[in-house]
Each structure stands twice: as C-alpha cells, then as structure tokens.
Amino acid sequence: MFLKSIRALFALFLFSVWAAAAQAQTAARLPNVVILATGGTIAGTGATSTTTVGYTAAKVGVDDLIKAVPELKQVAHVTGEQVFQIASENMSNEHWLTLAKRVNTLLARPDVDGIVITHGTDTIEETAYFLDLVVKSRKPVVVVGAMRPSTAISADGPINLYNAVLVAGSQEAVGKGVLVVMNDQINAARDVSKTNTTTTDTFKSTELGLLGYVVGNKPHFYRASTRKNTVDTEFDVSNLTSLPQVDIAYTYANVGPTAVNALVAAGDEGLIHAGVGDGSLPIKVRPALSAARKKGVIIVRASRVGHGIVARNGEANDDQLDFVVADTLNPQKARILLMLALTKTHDTKEIQRMFYTY
C-alpha cells in the first residue's frame, strides 16, 4: 500500500511538471501584439449606461482598455502605448505621420508579431488606408474602434478589441494589408467605409466585399484585395514631416466655383472634385477646375456616390483637361492617395498609374 501511494504521488508530480511545461510552451507560442491607442469612442465614456450618443470620446487610457479585456492574455502577449488621445474627427496629417513611423519602428522588431490600433470611427477608414499605403511590413496591422462608449450597456469595444488582437496575432492575416476589424468582420482598409452614423454594423465594403469573419476565436479569410499595399507600394514617409496640401470640393445641384477657387487660392497642390454620378463636372465648376490645372494644381475626379468606377474620359475629356480619375476610391481616400502621390511626382500620367495600382 505504501509503495502504491509513493507511485501515485510520483505520477501526480510528473503530471504536474508536464502540465506546467505544456502551459509554458503554450504561453511561449502566443504572439506578441502591441496596441497603439489613439482615443475615439472605444475609449469614450458616457453620463449613464444608456448614453450611446452625446458621450465624451478619448477618456480611457490604453492600460485600462487592456485591463477591461482580461481574455486577451489567452491569445497574445499584449503591451500598450498611448500614441494620441483624441476624437478621430481631429485626426491630422501630422498624426498620421507620427503613427505610421511608430508602426514601422515596432514592426521592424523581431519580437513584435502584429499591431492593433484603437481609433475613433469617424476617420478610421482614412487612417487605415493611409497606413495601408505606407506601412513597410507584411506583419498584420489591424485598426479597430467601437460605436458605443466603454460605459454603455453592450459596449462593442471589448469584443472588437479582442477580435482585433486575435487577427493581428494570426498567421492568416500576414500579407493581407492593413485591416479594419469590427462587428466580427474583417475588411480591407482600401475598400471599407462607415455607412451608418450610429449602428454597430456600420463598417462595410458594400460592393467589393469583406475579407472574412472572426468566429470561434479564429479569423476566417475568404478573399484578399488585388491592389498593392504595404511593402509593395512606392511610398516612404520615414523622412517626411508634412504632406502636400490636398482638399475636397463637394458637388451638388446649383454648385458654383466658390469652393474650388478658395482652395486653389489657399495653396492646394491637389484637389479632389467629389462630383455627382460618374464624377460629372457642372458647367459652373468646369472652368475653375481647368484654370486650377493650368496653374499646376493636380485635379482628381471622384464621385460623391461612394461606389463604382469613375471612368476616364467618361463624363469629361480627362486627356484634354489633363485630369486624373479616382477609379473606385471615394473622395476621402482619393485625397490620401493624391497626397502621397505628390510626394513622388506631379506628372498626371504617373499619378493616374498610381490610382489604378493602389
């Protein structure tokens, strides 16, 4: 009996050692994910648990965001940095340059497997697309936000953050470009847009389609973007301290040249014309745009519709006017690509090539 007890204790000891070793090995296999916090609704607070509008964005720090989701420890070794603490309507070119440089610095480290960026939803699609063009790594970069503040009933921030870390630490996301992960869905930075002012399912790639889902603690990818991104782009912001000034002139019935003339007078290097339909040029605006081009301003015809191709030489003779068309990029994303294009060239043929490439 005594010998059996000794054997049982020894077996229990060996099992404990094996279990501890297995647990340590599992922990060692967990990816290293850095969360860069920039503010937004995901870090917002409201007056009550039912306050889902009229709350204050960018109040909760990155450490508290991480503490609010203890399950993160099961899927990654997570560290956090507070890069900014702003509402995303205040995101600027300078913020983008700072963020991009920090992302590239971190991804160059062998001990970083992926990046998650918490962000306000108002401009999340713009920040994501900017990073998609300037990040110089195939490691996953995931931008995530929330539509409800952290204090709200059924706040969507915690599960969105958990899913974002899952994707950022996954091998499946490597080489997919910058991603936006919200509402259990994975979207490409180039294609996704905010489509509803308040609902949690607002982010959609309505025509070109989402890339996949996060289900069962695992990302499931079903397609990938064919447009070049990250390490395959020609853009480098490592030595930039500013970006060329590019603005958007919005078109509507009875529109005149006031906005175009004002933006040109303010010194814009490039101008996105958010036209109606297929980027049509109203008769009162066309002369102002033509005059701006003759002054050296690069004109890109986009569409306020938000979906579909703006056809070259369709609603305007772009060859004759020496204009560029935005392809399928919406005006706010066309602005980003034009800014980066202008850091390389002012040749409209080269810029048109970039719009068909990215």
C-alpha positions as CSV (number, residue, x, y, z in Angstrom):
1,M,0.0,0.0,0.0
2,F,2.8,2.4,0.9
3,L,4.6,1.7,-2.3
4,K,1.4,2.3,-4.3
5,S,1.0,5.6,-2.6
6,I,4.5,6.6,-3.4
7,R,4.0,5.7,-7.0
8,A,0.7,7.6,-7.2
9,L,2.4,10.7,-5.7
10,F,5.3,10.4,-8.1
11,A,2.9,10.1,-11.0
12,L,1.0,13.1,-9.8
13,F,4.3,15.0,-9.6
14,L,5.2,14.0,-13.1
15,F,1.8,15.1,-14.4
16,S,2.1,18.5,-12.7
17,V,5.6,19.0,-14.2
18,W,4.3,18.0,-17.6
19,A,1.2,20.3,-17.3
20,A,3.4,23.2,-16.2
21,A,5.7,22.6,-19.1
22,A,2.8,22.4,-21.6
23,Q,1.3,25.6,-20.2
24,A,4.7,27.4,-20.5
25,Q,5.1,26.1,-24.0
26,T,1.6,27.3,-25.0
27,A,2.4,30.7,-23.5
28,A,5.7,30.9,-25.3
29,R,3.8,30.3,-28.6
30,L,1.5,33.2,-28.1
31,P,2.1,36.1,-30.5
32,N,3.4,39.5,-29.3
33,V,0.9,42.2,-30.2
34,V,1.3,45.9,-29.5
35,I,-1.8,48.0,-29.0
36,L,-1.4,51.6,-30.1
37,A,-4.2,53.7,-28.6
38,T,-5.3,57.0,-30.3
39,G,-8.6,57.7,-28.5
40,G,-12.0,57.6,-30.1
41,T,-15.3,56.1,-28.9
42,I,-13.7,52.8,-27.9
43,A,-12.0,54.9,-25.2
44,G,-15.1,57.1,-24.6
45,T,-17.4,57.5,-21.5
46,G,-21.0,58.5,-21.1
47,A,-23.0,60.0,-18.3
48,T,-25.1,56.8,-17.9
49,S,-25.0,53.2,-19.1
50,T,-27.6,54.1,-21.7
51,T,-25.7,57.0,-23.2
52,T,-24.8,56.0,-26.7
53,V,-24.8,59.4,-28.3
54,G,-23.5,62.6,-26.7
55,Y,-20.8,60.9,-24.8
56,T,-17.2,62.1,-24.4
57,A,-14.6,60.3,-26.6
58,A,-11.0,59.6,-25.8
59,K,-11.2,59.4,-22.0
60,V,-10.0,55.9,-21.2
61,G,-6.3,55.1,-21.4
62,V,-4.7,52.1,-23.1
63,D,-3.9,50.3,-19.9
64,D,-7.5,50.4,-18.8
65,L,-8.6,49.3,-22.2
66,I,-6.4,46.2,-21.9
67,K,-7.5,45.5,-18.3
68,A,-11.1,45.6,-19.4
69,V,-10.5,42.5,-21.6
70,P,-8.6,40.0,-19.4
71,E,-9.2,37.4,-22.1
72,L,-6.5,39.0,-24.2
73,K,-3.9,37.2,-22.1
74,Q,-5.2,33.9,-23.5
75,V,-4.5,34.8,-27.1
76,A,-1.5,37.1,-27.1
77,H,1.3,38.8,-25.1
78,V,-0.2,42.3,-25.2
79,T,1.5,45.6,-24.5
80,G,0.1,49.0,-25.0
81,E,1.2,52.6,-25.9
82,Q,-0.9,55.7,-25.8
83,V,0.1,57.5,-29.0
84,F,-2.7,60.1,-29.0
85,Q,-5.8,60.7,-27.0
86,I,-8.2,62.4,-29.5
87,A,-11.6,62.1,-31.1
88,S,-10.9,60.9,-34.6
89,E,-12.5,63.9,-36.3
90,N,-9.4,65.7,-35.1
91,M,-7.0,63.3,-36.8
92,S,-4.5,65.3,-38.9
93,N,-1.7,64.6,-41.4
94,E,0.8,65.1,-38.7
95,H,-0.9,62.5,-36.5
96,W,-0.8,60.1,-39.4
97,L,2.9,60.6,-40.0
98,T,3.7,60.1,-36.3
99,L,1.5,56.9,-36.2
100,A,3.0,55.4,-39.3
101,K,6.6,55.9,-38.2
102,R,5.8,54.3,-34.8
103,V,4.1,51.3,-36.5
104,N,7.1,50.8,-38.9
105,T,9.5,51.0,-36.0
106,L,7.6,48.4,-34.0
107,L,7.1,46.0,-36.9
108,A,10.8,46.1,-37.6
109,R,11.4,44.4,-34.3
110,P,11.6,40.6,-34.3
111,D,9.7,40.4,-31.0
112,V,6.6,42.2,-32.4
113,D,4.2,39.9,-34.4
114,G,1.4,42.4,-35.1
115,I,-0.1,45.8,-34.3
116,V,-3.6,46.8,-33.2
117,I,-4.6,50.5,-33.4
118,T,-7.6,51.7,-31.4
119,H,-9.2,54.6,-33.2
120,G,-12.3,56.7,-33.5
121,T,-14.7,55.5,-36.1
122,D,-15.3,58.8,-37.9
123,T,-12.0,58.7,-39.8
124,I,-11.0,55.1,-39.2
125,E,-11.2,54.3,-42.9
126,E,-8.9,57.1,-43.8
127,T,-6.2,56.3,-41.2
128,A,-6.4,52.6,-42.2
129,Y,-5.9,53.4,-45.9
130,F,-3.1,55.8,-45.2
131,L,-1.3,53.1,-43.2
132,D,-2.1,50.5,-46.0
133,L,0.0,52.7,-48.3
134,V,2.9,53.4,-46.1
135,V,3.5,50.5,-43.6
136,K,6.6,48.6,-44.6
137,S,5.9,45.2,-43.3
138,R,3.8,42.1,-44.1
139,K,3.0,41.6,-40.4
140,P,-0.6,42.2,-39.6
141,V,-1.8,45.7,-38.7
142,V,-5.4,46.0,-37.5
143,V,-7.4,49.2,-36.9
144,V,-10.3,48.8,-34.5
145,G,-12.9,51.0,-32.9
146,A,-16.3,51.0,-31.3
147,M,-19.7,52.6,-31.9
148,R,-20.7,52.6,-28.2
149,P,-18.6,54.1,-25.4
150,S,-17.0,51.9,-22.9
151,T,-19.6,52.7,-20.2
152,A,-22.6,51.7,-22.4
153,I,-24.7,48.6,-22.0
154,S,-23.5,46.1,-24.5
155,A,-20.4,48.2,-25.4
156,D,-18.9,46.8,-28.5
157,G,-15.3,47.9,-27.8
158,P,-14.2,44.9,-25.7
159,I,-15.2,42.2,-28.2
160,N,-13.9,44.3,-31.1
161,L,-10.6,44.7,-29.3
162,Y,-10.4,41.0,-28.5
163,N,-11.1,40.1,-32.2
164,A,-8.6,42.7,-33.4
165,V,-5.8,41.2,-31.3
166,L,-6.8,37.7,-32.5
167,V,-6.4,38.8,-36.1
168,A,-3.2,40.8,-35.5
169,G,-1.6,37.8,-33.9
170,S,-2.6,35.3,-36.6
171,Q,-0.6,33.9,-39.4
172,E,-3.7,34.1,-41.6
173,A,-3.6,37.9,-41.6
174,V,0.1,38.1,-42.7
175,G,0.4,39.8,-46.0
176,K,-3.3,40.9,-46.2
177,G,-2.6,44.6,-45.9
178,V,-4.0,46.9,-43.2
179,L,-7.3,45.6,-41.9
180,V,-10.3,47.0,-40.1
181,V,-11.9,44.5,-37.7
182,M,-15.3,45.4,-36.1
183,N,-18.6,43.6,-35.6
184,D,-16.9,40.2,-36.1
185,Q,-16.0,41.2,-39.7
186,I,-12.6,41.7,-41.4
187,N,-12.4,44.4,-44.0
188,A,-9.6,45.7,-46.2
189,A,-8.5,49.3,-45.5
190,R,-8.9,50.3,-49.1
191,D,-12.5,49.1,-49.5
192,V,-14.2,49.7,-46.2
193,S,-16.3,52.7,-45.2
194,K,-18.5,53.9,-42.4
195,T,-22.1,53.5,-43.7
196,N,-24.3,54.4,-40.7
197,T,-24.0,57.1,-38.2
198,T,-24.7,55.1,-35.1
199,T,-25.2,51.3,-35.6
200,T,-22.6,48.7,-34.7
201,D,-22.6,47.2,-38.1
202,T,-21.7,50.4,-39.8
203,F,-18.4,49.4,-41.4
204,K,-18.9,47.7,-44.7
205,S,-17.2,47.0,-48.1
206,T,-20.6,47.0,-49.7
207,E,-19.6,46.4,-53.3
208,L,-16.2,44.8,-53.3
209,G,-17.0,42.7,-50.2
210,L,-15.5,41.9,-46.8
211,L,-12.4,39.7,-46.5
212,G,-13.7,37.4,-43.8
213,Y,-15.1,36.9,-40.3
214,V,-13.8,36.3,-36.8
215,V,-15.7,33.2,-35.5
216,G,-14.8,30.7,-32.8
217,N,-11.7,32.6,-31.7
218,K,-10.2,32.4,-35.2
219,P,-10.1,34.6,-38.3
220,H,-11.6,33.1,-41.4
221,F,-10.5,34.7,-44.7
222,Y,-12.4,34.2,-47.9
223,R,-10.7,36.7,-50.2
224,A,-7.9,39.2,-50.5
225,S,-7.5,42.6,-52.2
226,T,-5.8,42.6,-55.5
227,R,-4.5,46.1,-55.1
228,K,-0.9,46.6,-54.0
229,N,-0.4,47.6,-50.3
230,T,2.2,48.0,-47.5
231,V,5.7,46.6,-48.6
232,D,4.6,46.6,-52.3
233,T,3.9,50.4,-52.5
234,E,6.4,53.0,-53.6
235,F,5.6,55.4,-50.8
236,D,8.0,56.1,-47.9
237,V,7.2,58.5,-45.1
238,S,10.2,57.9,-42.9
239,N,11.8,61.3,-43.6
240,L,8.6,63.3,-44.1
241,T,7.5,65.9,-41.6
242,S,4.4,67.1,-43.6
243,L,2.3,66.1,-46.5
244,P,1.2,68.1,-49.6
245,Q,-2.0,70.1,-49.1
246,V,-4.9,68.4,-50.8
247,D,-8.6,69.2,-50.2
248,I,-12.0,68.1,-51.5
249,A,-14.6,70.2,-53.3
250,Y,-18.0,68.7,-53.0
251,T,-20.6,69.0,-55.8
252,Y,-24.3,69.4,-55.6
253,A,-27.2,70.9,-57.6
254,N,-26.6,74.6,-58.4
255,V,-22.9,74.4,-57.2
256,G,-20.6,77.2,-58.2
257,P,-16.9,77.7,-58.4
258,T,-16.5,79.3,-54.9
259,A,-15.0,76.2,-53.1
260,V,-12.6,75.4,-55.9
261,N,-11.4,79.0,-56.2
262,A,-11.0,79.3,-52.5
263,L,-9.0,76.0,-52.1
264,V,-6.7,77.0,-55.0
265,A,-6.2,80.4,-53.5
266,A,-5.3,78.8,-50.2
267,G,-2.4,77.0,-51.9
268,D,-3.6,73.4,-52.6
269,E,-1.2,71.3,-54.6
270,G,-4.0,68.9,-55.4
271,L,-7.8,69.0,-55.4
272,I,-10.3,66.1,-55.3
273,H,-13.5,67.0,-57.1
274,A,-16.3,64.9,-55.5
275,G,-18.6,65.1,-58.4
276,V,-22.2,63.8,-58.9
277,G,-22.8,60.5,-60.7
278,D,-19.7,59.4,-62.6
279,G,-17.7,62.4,-61.4
280,S,-19.6,64.8,-63.6
281,L,-18.3,68.4,-63.9
282,P,-21.0,71.0,-63.5
283,I,-20.9,73.8,-66.1
284,K,-20.2,76.5,-63.5
285,V,-17.3,74.5,-62.0
286,R,-15.5,73.2,-65.0
287,P,-13.8,76.5,-65.9
288,A,-12.5,76.9,-62.4
289,L,-11.1,73.3,-62.4
290,S,-9.5,73.9,-65.8
291,A,-7.9,77.1,-64.6
292,A,-6.6,75.4,-61.5
293,R,-4.9,72.7,-63.6
294,K,-3.3,75.4,-65.7
295,K,-1.8,76.8,-62.5
296,G,-0.3,73.4,-61.7
297,V,-2.9,72.1,-59.3
298,I,-3.5,68.3,-59.8
299,I,-7.2,67.6,-60.3
300,V,-8.7,64.2,-59.5
301,R,-12.3,63.5,-60.5
302,A,-14.0,61.3,-57.8
303,S,-17.7,60.7,-57.1
304,R,-19.8,61.5,-54.1
305,V,-21.8,58.3,-54.8
306,G,-19.1,56.4,-52.9
307,H,-19.1,53.2,-55.0
308,G,-18.3,52.3,-58.6
309,I,-15.5,53.2,-61.1
310,V,-15.1,56.8,-62.2
311,A,-14.4,56.2,-65.9
312,R,-11.6,58.0,-67.5
313,N,-12.8,60.2,-70.4
314,G,-16.4,59.3,-69.4
315,E,-18.2,62.4,-68.1
316,A,-15.2,64.6,-69.0
317,N,-12.4,64.6,-71.5
318,D,-9.7,63.9,-68.9
319,D,-7.0,63.5,-71.6
320,Q,-7.7,67.0,-72.9
321,L,-8.1,68.6,-69.4
322,D,-5.1,66.7,-68.0
323,F,-7.2,65.4,-65.1
324,V,-6.8,62.2,-63.1
325,V,-9.7,59.8,-62.2
326,A,-10.1,58.2,-58.8
327,D,-11.1,54.7,-60.1
328,T,-13.1,53.2,-57.2
329,L,-11.7,55.3,-54.4
330,N,-14.1,57.5,-52.5
331,P,-13.2,61.2,-52.3
332,Q,-11.6,61.0,-48.8
333,K,-9.4,58.0,-49.8
334,A,-8.6,59.6,-53.1
335,R,-7.3,62.6,-51.2
336,I,-4.9,60.3,-49.2
337,L,-3.5,58.7,-52.3
338,L,-3.1,62.0,-54.1
339,M,-1.2,63.5,-51.1
340,L,1.3,60.5,-51.2
341,A,1.5,60.6,-55.0
342,L,2.5,64.3,-54.8
343,T,5.5,63.3,-52.6
344,K,6.8,61.4,-55.6
345,T,5.7,63.3,-58.7
346,H,3.4,65.9,-60.3
347,D,3.2,64.0,-63.6
348,T,-0.5,63.3,-64.2
349,K,0.2,60.1,-66.2
350,E,2.2,58.7,-63.3
351,I,-0.4,59.7,-60.8
352,Q,-3.1,58.1,-62.9
353,R,-1.0,54.9,-62.8
354,M,-0.9,55.0,-59.0
355,F,-4.7,55.3,-58.9
356,Y,-5.0,52.2,-61.0
357,T,-2.4,50.4,-58.9
358,Y,-3.5,51.2,-55.3
